[in-house]
Amino acid sequence: MIFYFSGTGNSKWVADKIAEKICDKAYDISELNDIPKLSYEKQIGFVFPIYAWGVPEPMNLFIKKLKKTNLFTFAVCTCGANAGLALKKLSSIYHLDSSYSVIMPNNYIIGSELEKKSIILKKLKNAQNDIDKISQNIIEQKNGYFVKEGMFPIIKSTFINKGFNKFARSTNHFYVNKEKCNGCGLCATMCPIHTIEMHNGKPTWNDKCYRCLRCINKCPQVAIQYGKKTAKRGRYNIDEYL
Ligand SMILES: Cc1cc2nc3c(=O)[nH]c(=O)nc-3n(C[C@H](O)[C@H](O)[C@H](O)COP(=O)(O)O)c2cc1C
């Protein structure tokens, strides 16, 4: 059984591909009402994006509630460049037999420009090869740590990650361009933490936010902005590249 969290589809794509190759099923943790029983499984897997060199809050909370088992357990994170110590930290709260990182297109368009199409396509092609190898390793139940940590992992995964979770997850800078927004409400229905509400046909943001960037990347009208810079930036939609 594979559990995934995905803001903009990268981790869902990776989870679905691995599930297909190892003949297992992938479940979106945002849509699960109960913590499932794990007794009849061959293995347990977790797939999620890296947020500020850490594990996203919903995945951390989910894993903390999961019963410990003796089943073969793996984790795969997807990241734009590197994962820091996220998976080592995760393995201290839940035993992992194997850990992997898969480099995927960067969806963090509030921090930097969308990557060029050629880079996105190259990353997806390389990811496909990584997924084949990871799936084979999972079938063979190989142990190991295959994670690109990047430079200064301790600083990134402790100080910067703490700062991100404490100060950088406010919704204050999200807003909607009222002329472009057609009030479809997709942002509100898609938000995994239901923080977006429609008022007078336009979205408003409550405080809590995972920072998954689904709303800003997936708005069909490109009407959602964050601060001043995103108006000129592209949006990341994995379906455009598959
Ligand atoms: C809030 C946030 C923080 C991120 N931090 C990192 C990071 O520390 N390192 C990195 O390589 N990529 C980082 N990224 C990029 C994502 O991890 C990457 O694009 C991931 O594949 C997105 O997966 P998803 O489409 O399943 O949400 C970040 C993205 C977001 C939204």
The ligand as an SDF file (V2000), in Angstrom:
LIG
                    3D

 31 33  0  0  0  0  0  0  0  0999 V2000
    6.6840   25.0940   -0.2390 C   0  0  0  0  0  0  0  0  0  0  0  0
    7.6360   24.3780   -1.1550 C   0  0  0  0  0  0  0  0  0  0  0  0
    8.9320   24.1580   -0.7420 C   0  0  0  0  0  0  0  0  0  0  0  0
    9.8290   23.4800   -1.5800 C   0  0  0  0  0  0  0  0  0  0  0  0
   11.0860   23.1920   -1.1020 N   0  0  0  0  0  0  0  0  0  0  0  0
   11.9420   22.4850   -1.8560 C   0  0  0  0  0  0  0  0  0  0  0  0
   13.2370   22.1240   -1.3500 C   0  0  0  0  0  0  0  0  0  0  0  0
   13.5780   22.3880   -0.2050 O   0  0  0  0  0  0  0  0  0  0  0  0
   14.0650   21.4510   -2.1690 N   0  0  0  0  0  0  0  0  0  0  0  0
   13.7170   21.1220   -3.4500 C   0  0  0  0  0  0  0  0  0  0  0  0
   14.5340   20.5410   -4.1500 O   0  0  0  0  0  0  0  0  0  0  0  0
   12.4800   21.3900   -3.9490 N   0  0  0  0  0  0  0  0  0  0  0  0
   11.5890   22.0690   -3.1820 C   0  0  0  0  0  0  0  0  0  0  0  0
   10.3240   22.3590   -3.6530 N   0  0  0  0  0  0  0  0  0  0  0  0
    9.8980   21.8130   -4.9640 C   0  0  0  0  0  0  0  0  0  0  0  0
    9.0120   20.5730   -4.8110 C   0  0  0  0  0  0  0  0  0  0  0  0
    9.4970   19.7230   -3.7990 O   0  0  0  0  0  0  0  0  0  0  0  0
    8.9190   19.7540   -6.1220 C   0  0  0  0  0  0  0  0  0  0  0  0
    8.5720   20.5390   -7.2030 O   0  0  0  0  0  0  0  0  0  0  0  0
    7.9320   18.5950   -5.9300 C   0  0  0  0  0  0  0  0  0  0  0  0
    8.1690   17.6380   -6.9160 O   0  0  0  0  0  0  0  0  0  0  0  0
    6.4720   19.0270   -5.9890 C   0  0  0  0  0  0  0  0  0  0  0  0
    5.6750   17.8870   -5.8420 O   0  0  0  0  0  0  0  0  0  0  0  0
    4.0820   17.8560   -5.9430 P   0  0  0  0  0  0  0  0  0  0  0  0
    3.7440   18.2680   -7.3700 O   0  0  0  0  0  0  0  0  0  0  0  0
    3.7180   16.4470   -5.6690 O   0  0  0  0  0  0  0  0  0  0  0  0
    3.5500   18.8210   -4.9570 O   0  0  0  0  0  0  0  0  0  0  0  0
    9.4220   23.0420   -2.8740 C   0  0  0  0  0  0  0  0  0  0  0  0
    8.1000   23.2950   -3.2820 C   0  0  0  0  0  0  0  0  0  0  0  0
    7.2210   23.9430   -2.4340 C   0  0  0  0  0  0  0  0  0  0  0  0
    5.7970   24.1600   -2.8900 C   0  0  0  0  0  0  0  0  0  0  0  0
  1  2  1  0
  2  3  1  0
  2 30  2  0
  3  4  2  0
  4  5  1  0
  4 28  1  0
  5  6  2  0
  6  7  1  0
  6 13  1  0
  7  8  2  0
  7  9  1  0
  9 10  1  0
 10 11  2  0
 10 12  1  0
 12 13  2  0
 13 14  1  0
 14 15  1  0
 14 28  1  0
 15 16  1  0
 16 17  1  0
 16 18  1  0
 18 19  1  0
 18 20  1  0
 20 21  1  0
 20 22  1  0
 22 23  1  0
 23 24  1  0
 24 25  2  0
 24 26  1  0
 24 27  1  0
 28 29  2  0
 29 30  1  0
 30 31  1  0
M  END
$$$$
